[in-house]
Amino acid sequence: MVEGQAPQETVLSINNEILVVGEDQYFAVSIPLDEGPNLVEILASNTEGQEAYLELLVTYEPVQ
């Protein structure tokens, strides 16, 4: 689960899932992970055209 807060009307692309942040300024999206390393790409754009980009490397190791 990728979740957080951003200003209202921020457009987020999280691994190609498009979200628009609502009045509560909260967002959440479930991202499926494969076993091992996974790249999570986040692009945020505001109404003024400013953008921010972040790459996260998340390693999924199932509990055995």
PDBQT receptor file of N, H, CA, C and O in Angstrom, charges set to zero:
ATOM      1  N   MET A   1       0.853  -1.168   0.000  1.00  0.00    +0.000 N 
ATOM      2  CA  MET A   1       0.000   0.000   0.000  1.00  0.00    +0.000 C 
ATOM      3  C   MET A   1       0.899   1.231   0.000  1.00  0.00    +0.000 C 
ATOM      4  O   MET A   1       1.783   1.364   0.846  1.00  0.00    +0.000 OA
ATOM      5  N   VAL A   2       0.670   2.118  -0.943  1.00  0.00    +0.000 N 
ATOM      6  H   VAL A   2      -0.048   2.010  -1.631  1.00  0.00    +0.000 HD
ATOM      7  CA  VAL A   2       1.341   3.419  -0.960  1.00  0.00    +0.000 C 
ATOM      8  C   VAL A   2       0.281   4.436  -0.552  1.00  0.00    +0.000 C 
ATOM      9  O   VAL A   2      -0.755   4.558  -1.206  1.00  0.00    +0.000 OA
ATOM     10  N   GLU A   3       0.541   5.162   0.526  1.00  0.00    +0.000 N 
ATOM     11  H   GLU A   3       1.382   5.064   1.057  1.00  0.00    +0.000 HD
ATOM     12  CA  GLU A   3      -0.428   6.130   1.001  1.00  0.00    +0.000 C 
ATOM     13  C   GLU A   3       0.288   7.345   1.556  1.00  0.00    +0.000 C 
ATOM     14  O   GLU A   3       1.453   7.273   1.947  1.00  0.00    +0.000 OA
ATOM     15  N   GLY A   4      -0.415   8.449   1.586  1.00  0.00    +0.000 N 
ATOM     16  H   GLY A   4      -1.362   8.507   1.269  1.00  0.00    +0.000 HD
ATOM     17  CA  GLY A   4       0.174   9.666   2.113  1.00  0.00    +0.000 C 
ATOM     18  C   GLY A   4      -0.759  10.844   1.974  1.00  0.00    +0.000 C 
ATOM     19  O   GLY A   4      -1.966  10.685   1.790  1.00  0.00    +0.000 OA
ATOM     20  N   GLN A   5      -0.186  12.031   2.064  1.00  0.00    +0.000 N 
ATOM     21  H   GLN A   5       0.794  12.161   2.213  1.00  0.00    +0.000 HD
ATOM     22  CA  GLN A   5      -0.939  13.265   1.951  1.00  0.00    +0.000 C 
ATOM     23  C   GLN A   5      -0.301  14.154   0.900  1.00  0.00    +0.000 C 
ATOM     24  O   GLN A   5       0.917  14.146   0.720  1.00  0.00    +0.000 OA
ATOM     25  N   ALA A   6      -1.123  14.912   0.218  1.00  0.00    +0.000 N 
ATOM     26  H   ALA A   6      -2.112  14.918   0.364  1.00  0.00    +0.000 HD
ATOM     27  CA  ALA A   6      -0.672  15.871  -0.782  1.00  0.00    +0.000 C 
ATOM     28  C   ALA A   6      -1.760  16.933  -0.900  1.00  0.00    +0.000 C 
ATOM     29  O   ALA A   6      -2.908  16.684  -0.530  1.00  0.00    +0.000 OA
ATOM     30  N   PRO A   7      -1.418  18.102  -1.407  1.00  0.00    +0.000 N 
ATOM     31  CA  PRO A   7      -2.441  19.144  -1.570  1.00  0.00    +0.000 C 
ATOM     32  C   PRO A   7      -3.588  18.677  -2.475  1.00  0.00    +0.000 C 
ATOM     33  O   PRO A   7      -3.395  17.881  -3.395  1.00  0.00    +0.000 OA
ATOM     34  N   GLN A   8      -4.762  19.187  -2.191  1.00  0.00    +0.000 N 
ATOM     35  H   GLN A   8      -4.919  19.833  -1.445  1.00  0.00    +0.000 HD
ATOM     36  CA  GLN A   8      -5.955  18.876  -2.989  1.00  0.00    +0.000 C 
ATOM     37  C   GLN A   8      -5.685  19.169  -4.460  1.00  0.00    +0.000 C 
ATOM     38  O   GLN A   8      -5.018  20.150  -4.789  1.00  0.00    +0.000 OA
ATOM     39  N   GLU A   9      -6.197  18.327  -5.337  1.00  0.00    +0.000 N 
ATOM     40  H   GLU A   9      -6.738  17.530  -5.070  1.00  0.00    +0.000 HD
ATOM     41  CA  GLU A   9      -6.098  18.403  -6.797  1.00  0.00    +0.000 C 
ATOM     42  C   GLU A   9      -4.723  18.031  -7.343  1.00  0.00    +0.000 C 
ATOM     43  O   GLU A   9      -4.482  18.163  -8.543  1.00  0.00    +0.000 OA
ATOM     44  N   THR A  10      -3.812  17.565  -6.476  1.00  0.00    +0.000 N 
ATOM     45  H   THR A  10      -4.008  17.457  -5.501  1.00  0.00    +0.000 HD
ATOM     46  CA  THR A  10      -2.547  17.024  -6.977  1.00  0.00    +0.000 C 
ATOM     47  C   THR A  10      -2.862  15.762  -7.769  1.00  0.00    +0.000 C 
ATOM     48  O   THR A  10      -3.660  14.932  -7.333  1.00  0.00    +0.000 OA
ATOM     49  N   VAL A  11      -2.232  15.618  -8.937  1.00  0.00    +0.000 N 
ATOM     50  H   VAL A  11      -1.584  16.292  -9.291  1.00  0.00    +0.000 HD
ATOM     51  CA  VAL A  11      -2.392  14.414  -9.747  1.00  0.00    +0.000 C 
ATOM     52  C   VAL A  11      -1.167  13.540  -9.511  1.00  0.00    +0.000 C 
ATOM     53  O   VAL A  11      -0.029  13.981  -9.675  1.00  0.00    +0.000 OA
ATOM     54  N   LEU A  12      -1.419  12.302  -9.125  1.00  0.00    +0.000 N 
ATOM     55  H   LEU A  12      -2.343  11.944  -8.992  1.00  0.00    +0.000 HD
ATOM     56  CA  LEU A  12      -0.347  11.351  -8.842  1.00  0.00    +0.000 C 
ATOM     57  C   LEU A  12      -0.401  10.197  -9.827  1.00  0.00    +0.000 C 
ATOM     58  O   LEU A  12      -1.475   9.693 -10.155  1.00  0.00    +0.000 OA
ATOM     59  N   SER A  13       0.754   9.791 -10.288  1.00  0.00    +0.000 N 
ATOM     60  H   SER A  13       1.627  10.200 -10.022  1.00  0.00    +0.000 HD
ATOM     61  CA  SER A  13       0.898   8.558 -11.050  1.00  0.00    +0.000 C 
ATOM     62  C   SER A  13       1.821   7.670 -10.238  1.00  0.00    +0.000 C 
ATOM     63  O   SER A  13       2.993   7.993 -10.041  1.00  0.00    +0.000 OA
ATOM     64  N   ILE A  14       1.288   6.545  -9.765  1.00  0.00    +0.000 N 
ATOM     65  H   ILE A  14       0.336   6.282  -9.925  1.00  0.00    +0.000 HD
ATOM     66  CA  ILE A  14       2.066   5.605  -8.967  1.00  0.00    +0.000 C 
ATOM     67  C   ILE A  14       2.069   4.284  -9.719  1.00  0.00    +0.000 C 
ATOM     68  O   ILE A  14       1.070   3.565  -9.745  1.00  0.00    +0.000 OA
ATOM     69  N   ASN A  15       3.207   3.976 -10.329  1.00  0.00    +0.000 N 
ATOM     70  H   ASN A  15       4.018   4.560 -10.308  1.00  0.00    +0.000 HD
ATOM     71  CA  ASN A  15       3.317   2.790 -11.202  1.00  0.00    +0.000 C 
ATOM     72  C   ASN A  15       2.157   2.741 -12.200  1.00  0.00    +0.000 C 
ATOM     73  O   ASN A  15       1.525   1.699 -12.377  1.00  0.00    +0.000 OA
ATOM     74  N   ASN A  16       1.889   3.859 -12.841  1.00  0.00    +0.000 N 
ATOM     75  H   ASN A  16       2.402   4.705 -12.697  1.00  0.00    +0.000 HD
ATOM     76  CA  ASN A  16       0.866   4.015 -13.885  1.00  0.00    +0.000 C 
ATOM     77  C   ASN A  16      -0.570   3.982 -13.375  1.00  0.00    +0.000 C 
ATOM     78  O   ASN A  16      -1.498   3.963 -14.183  1.00  0.00    +0.000 OA
ATOM     79  N   GLU A  17      -0.783   3.974 -12.052  1.00  0.00    +0.000 N 
ATOM     80  H   GLU A  17      -0.029   3.989 -11.396  1.00  0.00    +0.000 HD
ATOM     81  CA  GLU A  17      -2.118   4.163 -11.477  1.00  0.00    +0.000 C 
ATOM     82  C   GLU A  17      -2.290   5.669 -11.278  1.00  0.00    +0.000 C 
ATOM     83  O   GLU A  17      -1.502   6.291 -10.565  1.00  0.00    +0.000 OA
ATOM     84  N   ILE A  18      -3.309   6.257 -11.899  1.00  0.00    +0.000 N 
ATOM     85  H   ILE A  18      -3.949   5.752 -12.477  1.00  0.00    +0.000 HD
ATOM     86  CA  ILE A  18      -3.528   7.697 -11.825  1.00  0.00    +0.000 C 
ATOM     87  C   ILE A  18      -4.531   8.000 -10.713  1.00  0.00    +0.000 C 
ATOM     88  O   ILE A  18      -5.606   7.402 -10.649  1.00  0.00    +0.000 OA
ATOM     89  N   LEU A  19      -4.158   8.948  -9.829  1.00  0.00    +0.000 N 
ATOM     90  H   LEU A  19      -3.285   9.433  -9.881  1.00  0.00    +0.000 HD
ATOM     91  CA  LEU A  19      -5.020   9.372  -8.730  1.00  0.00    +0.000 C 
ATOM     92  C   LEU A  19      -5.089  10.888  -8.723  1.00  0.00    +0.000 C 
ATOM     93  O   LEU A  19      -4.124  11.559  -9.090  1.00  0.00    +0.000 OA
ATOM     94  N   VAL A  20      -6.223  11.429  -8.308  1.00  0.00    +0.000 N 
ATOM     95  H   VAL A  20      -7.006  10.884  -8.009  1.00  0.00    +0.000 HD
ATOM     96  CA  VAL A  20      -6.359  12.858  -8.058  1.00  0.00    +0.000 C 
ATOM     97  C   VAL A  20      -6.697  13.012  -6.583  1.00  0.00    +0.000 C 
ATOM     98  O   VAL A  20      -7.669  12.429  -6.103  1.00  0.00    +0.000 OA
ATOM     99  N   VAL A  21      -5.902  13.789  -5.867  1.00  0.00    +0.000 N 
ATOM    100  H   VAL A  21      -5.112  14.262  -6.257  1.00  0.00    +0.000 HD
ATOM    101  CA  VAL A  21      -6.088  13.949  -4.428  1.00  0.00    +0.000 C 
ATOM    102  C   VAL A  21      -7.331  14.793  -4.165  1.00  0.00    +0.000 C 
ATOM    103  O   VAL A  21      -7.515  15.853  -4.762  1.00  0.00    +0.000 OA
ATOM    104  N   GLY A  22      -8.171  14.310  -3.272  1.00  0.00    +0.000 N 
ATOM    105  H   GLY A  22      -8.021  13.449  -2.786  1.00  0.00    +0.000 HD
ATOM    106  CA  GLY A  22      -9.432  14.977  -2.955  1.00  0.00    +0.000 C 
ATOM    107  C   GLY A  22      -9.296  16.001  -1.833  1.00  0.00    +0.000 C 
ATOM    108  O   GLY A  22      -8.196  16.363  -1.417  1.00  0.00    +0.000 OA
ATOM    109  N   GLU A  23     -10.457  16.454  -1.360  1.00  0.00    +0.000 N 
ATOM    110  H   GLU A  23     -11.351  16.160  -1.699  1.00  0.00    +0.000 HD
ATOM    111  CA  GLU A  23     -10.516  17.484  -0.315  1.00  0.00    +0.000 C 
ATOM    112  C   GLU A  23      -9.796  17.094   0.960  1.00  0.00    +0.000 C 
ATOM    113  O   GLU A  23      -9.236  17.949   1.646  1.00  0.00    +0.000 OA
ATOM    114  N   ASP A  24      -9.806  15.793   1.286  1.00  0.00    +0.000 N 
ATOM    115  H   ASP A  24     -10.261  15.099   0.728  1.00  0.00    +0.000 HD
ATOM    116  CA  ASP A  24      -9.171  15.344   2.536  1.00  0.00    +0.000 C 
ATOM    117  C   ASP A  24      -7.644  15.315   2.445  1.00  0.00    +0.000 C 
ATOM    118  O   ASP A  24      -6.970  15.072   3.446  1.00  0.00    +0.000 OA
ATOM    119  N   GLN A  25      -7.099  15.558   1.265  1.00  0.00    +0.000 N 
ATOM    120  H   GLN A  25      -7.646  15.756   0.451  1.00  0.00    +0.000 HD
ATOM    121  CA  GLN A  25      -5.660  15.612   0.992  1.00  0.00    +0.000 C 
ATOM    122  C   GLN A  25      -4.958  14.291   1.297  1.00  0.00    +0.000 C 
ATOM    123  O   GLN A  25      -3.769  14.284   1.614  1.00  0.00    +0.000 OA
ATOM    124  N   TYR A  26      -5.677  13.178   1.203  1.00  0.00    +0.000 N 
ATOM    125  H   TYR A  26      -6.643  13.184   0.945  1.00  0.00    +0.000 HD
ATOM    126  CA  TYR A  26      -5.151  11.848   1.490  1.00  0.00    +0.000 C 
ATOM    127  C   TYR A  26      -5.222  11.006   0.229  1.00  0.00    +0.000 C 
ATOM    128  O   TYR A  26      -6.179  11.113  -0.537  1.00  0.00    +0.000 OA
ATOM    129  N   PHE A  27      -4.214  10.168   0.008  1.00  0.00    +0.000 N 
ATOM    130  H   PHE A  27      -3.437  10.081   0.631  1.00  0.00    +0.000 HD
ATOM    131  CA  PHE A  27      -4.267   9.226  -1.099  1.00  0.00    +0.000 C 
ATOM    132  C   PHE A  27      -3.770   7.863  -0.653  1.00  0.00    +0.000 C 
ATOM    133  O   PHE A  27      -2.969   7.756   0.276  1.00  0.00    +0.000 OA
ATOM    134  N   ALA A  28      -4.246   6.836  -1.313  1.00  0.00    +0.000 N 
ATOM    135  H   ALA A  28      -4.896   6.923  -2.068  1.00  0.00    +0.000 HD
ATOM    136  CA  ALA A  28      -3.806   5.471  -1.046  1.00  0.00    +0.000 C 
ATOM    137  C   ALA A  28      -4.059   4.629  -2.284  1.00  0.00    +0.000 C 
ATOM    138  O   ALA A  28      -5.102   4.744  -2.928  1.00  0.00    +0.000 OA
ATOM    139  N   VAL A  29      -3.096   3.785  -2.606  1.00  0.00    +0.000 N 
ATOM    140  H   VAL A  29      -2.249   3.692  -2.083  1.00  0.00    +0.000 HD
ATOM    141  CA  VAL A  29      -3.253   2.850  -3.724  1.00  0.00    +0.000 C 
ATOM    142  C   VAL A  29      -2.473   1.581  -3.388  1.00  0.00    +0.000 C 
ATOM    143  O   VAL A  29      -1.364   1.635  -2.855  1.00  0.00    +0.000 OA
ATOM    144  N   SER A  30      -3.073   0.451  -3.709  1.00  0.00    +0.000 N 
ATOM    145  H   SER A  30      -3.974   0.408  -4.142  1.00  0.00    +0.000 HD
ATOM    146  CA  SER A  30      -2.433  -0.832  -3.485  1.00  0.00    +0.000 C 
ATOM    147  C   SER A  30      -1.603  -1.178  -4.718  1.00  0.00    +0.000 C 
ATOM    148  O   SER A  30      -2.110  -1.184  -5.840  1.00  0.00    +0.000 OA
ATOM    149  N   ILE A  31      -0.325  -1.465  -4.494  1.00  0.00    +0.000 N 
ATOM    150  H   ILE A  31       0.086  -1.460  -3.582  1.00  0.00    +0.000 HD
ATOM    151  CA  ILE A  31       0.584  -1.805  -5.581  1.00  0.00    +0.000 C 
ATOM    152  C   ILE A  31       0.997  -3.268  -5.416  1.00  0.00    +0.000 C 
ATOM    153  O   ILE A  31       1.567  -3.638  -4.389  1.00  0.00    +0.000 OA
ATOM    154  N   PRO A  32       0.715  -4.097  -6.417  1.00  0.00    +0.000 N 
ATOM    155  CA  PRO A  32       1.151  -5.497  -6.297  1.00  0.00    +0.000 C 
ATOM    156  C   PRO A  32       2.674  -5.583  -6.382  1.00  0.00    +0.000 C 
ATOM    157  O   PRO A  32       3.304  -4.876  -7.169  1.00  0.00    +0.000 OA
ATOM    158  N   LEU A  33       3.254  -6.456  -5.565  1.00  0.00    +0.000 N 
ATOM    159  H   LEU A  33       2.743  -7.031  -4.926  1.00  0.00    +0.000 HD
ATOM    160  CA  LEU A  33       4.706  -6.644  -5.563  1.00  0.00    +0.000 C 
ATOM    161  C   LEU A  33       5.045  -8.072  -5.947  1.00  0.00    +0.000 C 
ATOM    162  O   LEU A  33       4.356  -9.017  -5.560  1.00  0.00    +0.000 OA
ATOM    163  N   ASP A  34       6.114  -8.215  -6.714  1.00  0.00    +0.000 N 
ATOM    164  H   ASP A  34       6.673  -7.448  -7.028  1.00  0.00    +0.000 HD
ATOM    165  CA  ASP A  34       6.667  -9.525  -7.013  1.00  0.00    +0.000 C 
ATOM    166  C   ASP A  34       7.719  -9.842  -5.956  1.00  0.00    +0.000 C 
ATOM    167  O   ASP A  34       8.262  -8.936  -5.324  1.00  0.00    +0.000 OA
ATOM    168  N   GLU A  35       8.004 -11.117  -5.767  1.00  0.00    +0.000 N 
ATOM    169  H   GLU A  35       7.563 -11.853  -6.280  1.00  0.00    +0.000 HD
ATOM    170  CA  GLU A  35       9.050 -11.485  -4.829  1.00  0.00    +0.000 C 
ATOM    171  C   GLU A  35      10.378 -10.897  -5.305  1.00  0.00    +0.000 C 
ATOM    172  O   GLU A  35      10.703 -10.955  -6.491  1.00  0.00    +0.000 OA
ATOM    173  N   GLY A  36      11.139 -10.332  -4.370  1.00  0.00    +0.000 N 
ATOM    174  H   GLY A  36      10.875 -10.285  -3.407  1.00  0.00    +0.000 HD
ATOM    175  CA  GLY A  36      12.413  -9.707  -4.707  1.00  0.00    +0.000 C 
ATOM    176  C   GLY A  36      12.263  -8.206  -4.865  1.00  0.00    +0.000 C 
ATOM    177  O   GLY A  36      11.307  -7.618  -4.359  1.00  0.00    +0.000 OA
ATOM    178  N   PRO A  37      13.209  -7.576  -5.569  1.00  0.00    +0.000 N 
ATOM    179  CA  PRO A  37      13.168  -6.114  -5.715  1.00  0.00    +0.000 C 
ATOM    180  C   PRO A  37      12.056  -5.653  -6.654  1.00  0.00    +0.000 C 
ATOM    181  O   PRO A  37      11.790  -6.288  -7.675  1.00  0.00    +0.000 OA
ATOM    182  N   ASN A  38      11.409  -4.540  -6.301  1.00  0.00    +0.000 N 
ATOM    183  H   ASN A  38      11.625  -4.024  -5.472  1.00  0.00    +0.000 HD
ATOM    184  CA  ASN A  38      10.345  -3.929  -7.098  1.00  0.00    +0.000 C 
ATOM    185  C   ASN A  38      10.593  -2.430  -7.159  1.00  0.00    +0.000 C 
ATOM    186  O   ASN A  38      10.909  -1.807  -6.146  1.00  0.00    +0.000 OA
ATOM    187  N   LEU A  39      10.450  -1.855  -8.339  1.00  0.00    +0.000 N 
ATOM    188  H   LEU A  39      10.193  -2.361  -9.162  1.00  0.00    +0.000 HD
ATOM    189  CA  LEU A  39      10.593  -0.417  -8.502  1.00  0.00    +0.000 C 
ATOM    190  C   LEU A  39       9.213   0.232  -8.395  1.00  0.00    +0.000 C 
ATOM    191  O   LEU A  39       8.284  -0.151  -9.106  1.00  0.00    +0.000 OA
ATOM    192  N   VAL A  40       9.084   1.215  -7.505  1.00  0.00    +0.000 N 
ATOM    193  H   VAL A  40       9.839   1.527  -6.927  1.00  0.00    +0.000 HD
ATOM    194  CA  VAL A  40       7.853   1.988  -7.376  1.00  0.00    +0.000 C 
ATOM    195  C   VAL A  40       8.169   3.404  -7.847  1.00  0.00    +0.000 C 
ATOM    196  O   VAL A  40       9.011   4.089  -7.266  1.00  0.00    +0.000 OA
ATOM    197  N   GLU A  41       7.481   3.838  -8.911  1.00  0.00    +0.000 N 
ATOM    198  H   GLU A  41       6.797   3.282  -9.383  1.00  0.00    +0.000 HD
ATOM    199  CA  GLU A  41       7.699   5.162  -9.488  1.00  0.00    +0.000 C 
ATOM    200  C   GLU A  41       6.516   6.061  -9.154  1.00  0.00    +0.000 C 
ATOM    201  O   GLU A  41       5.363   5.703  -9.392  1.00  0.00    +0.000 OA
ATOM    202  N   ILE A  42       6.816   7.232  -8.598  1.00  0.00    +0.000 N 
ATOM    203  H   ILE A  42       7.753   7.522  -8.404  1.00  0.00    +0.000 HD
ATOM    204  CA  ILE A  42       5.780   8.176  -8.200  1.00  0.00    +0.000 C 
ATOM    205  C   ILE A  42       6.040   9.512  -8.895  1.00  0.00    +0.000 C 
ATOM    206  O   ILE A  42       7.121  10.088  -8.773  1.00  0.00    +0.000 OA
ATOM    207  N   LEU A  43       5.040   9.995  -9.622  1.00  0.00    +0.000 N 
ATOM    208  H   LEU A  43       4.161   9.528  -9.722  1.00  0.00    +0.000 HD
ATOM    209  CA  LEU A  43       5.102  11.306 -10.260  1.00  0.00    +0.000 C 
ATOM    210  C   LEU A  43       3.928  12.124  -9.745  1.00  0.00    +0.000 C 
ATOM    211  O   LEU A  43       2.777  11.703  -9.859  1.00  0.00    +0.000 OA
ATOM    212  N   ALA A  44       4.214  13.286  -9.182  1.00  0.00    +0.000 N 
ATOM    213  H   ALA A  44       5.149  13.628  -9.090  1.00  0.00    +0.000 HD
ATOM    214  CA  ALA A  44       3.170  14.177  -8.656  1.00  0.00    +0.000 C 
ATOM    215  C   ALA A  44       3.194  15.473  -9.444  1.00  0.00    +0.000 C 
ATOM    216  O   ALA A  44       4.263  16.027  -9.696  1.00  0.00    +0.000 OA
ATOM    217  N   SER A  45       2.009  15.967  -9.842  1.00  0.00    +0.000 N 
ATOM    218  H   SER A  45       1.140  15.516  -9.637  1.00  0.00    +0.000 HD
ATOM    219  CA  SER A  45       1.878  17.225 -10.573  1.00  0.00    +0.000 C 
ATOM    220  C   SER A  45       0.807  18.065  -9.905  1.00  0.00    +0.000 C 
ATOM    221  O   SER A  45      -0.256  17.561  -9.543  1.00  0.00    +0.000 OA
ATOM    222  N   ASN A  46       1.098  19.370  -9.742  1.00  0.00    +0.000 N 
ATOM    223  H   ASN A  46       1.961  19.779 -10.036  1.00  0.00    +0.000 HD
ATOM    224  CA  ASN A  46       0.072  20.240  -9.167  1.00  0.00    +0.000 C 
ATOM    225  C   ASN A  46      -0.600  21.051 -10.266  1.00  0.00    +0.000 C 
ATOM    226  O   ASN A  46      -0.236  20.945 -11.437  1.00  0.00    +0.000 OA
ATOM    227  N   THR A  47      -1.583  21.861  -9.885  1.00  0.00    +0.000 N 
ATOM    228  H   THR A  47      -1.879  21.947  -8.934  1.00  0.00    +0.000 HD
ATOM    229  CA  THR A  47      -2.359  22.628 -10.861  1.00  0.00    +0.000 C 
ATOM    230  C   THR A  47      -1.539  23.735 -11.520  1.00  0.00    +0.000 C 
ATOM    231  O   THR A  47      -1.954  24.290 -12.537  1.00  0.00    +0.000 OA
ATOM    232  N   GLU A  48      -0.377  24.060 -10.948  1.00  0.00    +0.000 N 
ATOM    233  H   GLU A  48      -0.040  23.608 -10.122  1.00  0.00    +0.000 HD
ATOM    234  CA  GLU A  48       0.494  25.087 -11.528  1.00  0.00    +0.000 C 
ATOM    235  C   GLU A  48       1.519  24.496 -12.491  1.00  0.00    +0.000 C 
ATOM    236  O   GLU A  48       2.354  25.223 -13.029  1.00  0.00    +0.000 OA
ATOM    237  N   GLY A  49       1.461  23.179 -12.712  1.00  0.00    +0.000 N 
ATOM    238  H   GLY A  49       0.783  22.589 -12.275  1.00  0.00    +0.000 HD
ATOM    239  CA  GLY A  49       2.367  22.532 -13.647  1.00  0.00    +0.000 C 
ATOM    240  C   GLY A  49       3.689  22.079 -13.056  1.00  0.00    +0.000 C 
ATOM    241  O   GLY A  49       4.550  21.582 -13.782  1.00  0.00    +0.000 OA
ATOM    242  N   GLN A  50       3.867  22.241 -11.757  1.00  0.00    +0.000 N 
ATOM    243  H   GLN A  50       3.167  22.644 -11.168  1.00  0.00    +0.000 HD
ATOM    244  CA  GLN A  50       5.092  21.773 -11.115  1.00  0.00    +0.000 C 
ATOM    245  C   GLN A  50       5.018  20.263 -10.941  1.00  0.00    +0.000 C 
ATOM    246  O   GLN A  50       3.948  19.711 -10.685  1.00  0.00    +0.000 OA
ATOM    247  N   GLU A  51       6.166  19.599 -11.083  1.00  0.00    +0.000 N 
ATOM    248  H   GLU A  51       7.035  20.048 -11.291  1.00  0.00    +0.000 HD
ATOM    249  CA  GLU A  51       6.214  18.148 -10.956  1.00  0.00    +0.000 C 
ATOM    250  C   GLU A  51       7.317  17.716  -9.997  1.00  0.00    +0.000 C 
ATOM    251  O   GLU A  51       8.332  18.394  -9.840  1.00  0.00    +0.000 OA
ATOM    252  N   ALA A  52       7.094  16.581  -9.368  1.00  0.00    +0.000 N 
ATOM    253  H   ALA A  52       6.269  16.029  -9.495  1.00  0.00    +0.000 HD
ATOM    254  CA  ALA A  52       8.099  15.944  -8.532  1.00  0.00    +0.000 C 
ATOM    255  C   ALA A  52       8.086  14.454  -8.870  1.00  0.00    +0.000 C 
ATOM    256  O   ALA A  52       7.025  13.864  -9.072  1.00  0.00    +0.000 OA
ATOM    257  N   TYR A  53       9.264  13.861  -8.929  1.00  0.00    +0.000 N 
ATOM    258  H   TYR A  53      10.126  14.341  -8.765  1.00  0.00    +0.000 HD
ATOM    259  CA  TYR A  53       9.394  12.453  -9.303  1.00  0.00    +0.000 C 
ATOM    260  C   TYR A  53      10.225  11.733  -8.249  1.00  0.00    +0.000 C 
ATOM    261  O   TYR A  53      11.219  12.269  -7.759  1.00  0.00    +0.000 OA
ATOM    262  N   LEU A  54       9.813  10.516  -7.906  1.00  0.00    +0.000 N 
ATOM    263  H   LEU A  54       9.006  10.081  -8.304  1.00  0.00    +0.000 HD
ATOM    264  CA  LEU A  54      10.526   9.729  -6.903  1.00  0.00    +0.000 C 
ATOM    265  C   LEU A  54      10.511   8.268  -7.325  1.00  0.00    +0.000 C 
ATOM    266  O   LEU A  54       9.479   7.742  -7.743  1.00  0.00    +0.000 OA
ATOM    267  N   GLU A  55      11.659   7.621  -7.213  1.00  0.00    +0.000 N 
ATOM    268  H   GLU A  55      12.497   8.048  -6.874  1.00  0.00    +0.000 HD
ATOM    269  CA  GLU A  55      11.754   6.186  -7.429  1.00  0.00    +0.000 C 
ATOM    270  C   GLU A  55      12.109   5.532  -6.098  1.00  0.00    +0.000 C 
ATOM    271  O   GLU A  55      13.021   5.971  -5.397  1.00  0.00    +0.000 OA
ATOM    272  N   LEU A  56      11.377   4.483  -5.766  1.00  0.00    +0.000 N 
ATOM    273  H   LEU A  56      10.636   4.126  -6.336  1.00  0.00    +0.000 HD
ATOM    274  CA  LEU A  56      11.643   3.719  -4.554  1.00  0.00    +0.000 C 
ATOM    275  C   LEU A  56      11.921   2.268  -4.949  1.00  0.00    +0.000 C 
ATOM    276  O   LEU A  56      11.217   1.709  -5.790  1.00  0.00    +0.000 OA
ATOM    277  N   LEU A  57      12.922   1.672  -4.360  1.00  0.00    +0.000 N 
ATOM    278  H   LEU A  57      13.494   2.126  -3.678  1.00  0.00    +0.000 HD
ATOM    279  CA  LEU A  57      13.186   0.256  -4.570  1.00  0.00    +0.000 C 
ATOM    280  C   LEU A  57      12.701  -0.476  -3.317  1.00  0.00    +0.000 C 
ATOM    281  O   LEU A  57      13.232  -0.290  -2.222  1.00  0.00    +0.000 OA
ATOM    282  N   VAL A  58      11.695  -1.297  -3.505  1.00  0.00    +0.000 N 
ATOM    283  H   VAL A  58      11.263  -1.448  -4.394  1.00  0.00    +0.000 HD
ATOM    284  CA  VAL A  58      11.078  -2.040  -2.405  1.00  0.00    +0.000 C 
ATOM    285  C   VAL A  58      11.349  -3.528  -2.625  1.00  0.00    +0.000 C 
ATOM    286  O   VAL A  58      11.078  -4.062  -3.701  1.00  0.00    +0.000 OA
ATOM    287  N   THR A  59      11.880  -4.186  -1.609  1.00  0.00    +0.000 N 
ATOM    288  H   THR A  59      12.100  -3.753  -0.735  1.00  0.00    +0.000 HD
ATOM    289  CA  THR A  59      12.143  -5.630  -1.710  1.00  0.00    +0.000 C 
ATOM    290  C   THR A  59      11.083  -6.380  -0.922  1.00  0.00    +0.000 C 
ATOM    291  O   THR A  59      10.879  -6.150   0.270  1.00  0.00    +0.000 OA
ATOM    292  N   TYR A  60      10.410  -7.292  -1.634  1.00  0.00    +0.000 N 
ATOM    293  H   TYR A  60      10.575  -7.478  -2.602  1.00  0.00    +0.000 HD
ATOM    294  CA  TYR A  60       9.386  -8.126  -1.006  1.00  0.00    +0.000 C 
ATOM    295  C   TYR A  60       9.958  -9.508  -0.736  1.00  0.00    +0.000 C 
ATOM    296  O   TYR A  60      10.388 -10.207  -1.654  1.00  0.00    +0.000 OA
ATOM    297  N   GLU A  61       9.957  -9.892   0.534  1.00  0.00    +0.000 N 
ATOM    298  H   GLU A  61       9.608  -9.324   1.279  1.00  0.00    +0.000 HD
ATOM    299  CA  GLU A  61      10.398 -11.212   0.939  1.00  0.00    +0.000 C 
ATOM    300  C   GLU A  61       9.263 -11.857   1.713  1.00  0.00    +0.000 C 
ATOM    301  O   GLU A  61       8.980 -11.460   2.843  1.00  0.00    +0.000 OA
ATOM    302  N   PRO A  62       8.606 -12.855   1.116  1.00  0.00    +0.000 N 
ATOM    303  CA  PRO A  62       7.492 -13.512   1.810  1.00  0.00    +0.000 C 
ATOM    304  C   PRO A  62       7.960 -14.208   3.091  1.00  0.00    +0.000 C 
ATOM    305  O   PRO A  62       9.072 -14.732   3.160  1.00  0.00    +0.000 OA
ATOM    306  N   VAL A  63       7.107 -14.202   4.078  1.00  0.00    +0.000 N 
ATOM    307  H   VAL A  63       6.204 -13.776   4.022  1.00  0.00    +0.000 HD
ATOM    308  CA  VAL A  63       7.384 -14.876   5.342  1.00  0.00    +0.000 C 
ATOM    309  C   VAL A  63       7.146 -16.364   5.126  1.00  0.00    +0.000 C 
ATOM    310  O   VAL A  63       6.121 -16.771   4.579  1.00  0.00    +0.000 OA
ATOM    311  N   GLN A  64       8.104 -17.162   5.561  1.00  0.00    +0.000 N 
ATOM    312  H   GLN A  64       8.937 -16.831   6.005  1.00  0.00    +0.000 HD
ATOM    313  CA  GLN A  64       7.950 -18.620   5.350  1.00  0.00    +0.000 C 
ATOM    314  C   GLN A  64       7.837 -19.338   6.657  1.00  0.00    +0.000 C 
ATOM    315  O   GLN A  64       7.703 -20.561   6.679  1.00  0.00    +0.000 OA
TER     316      GLN A  64
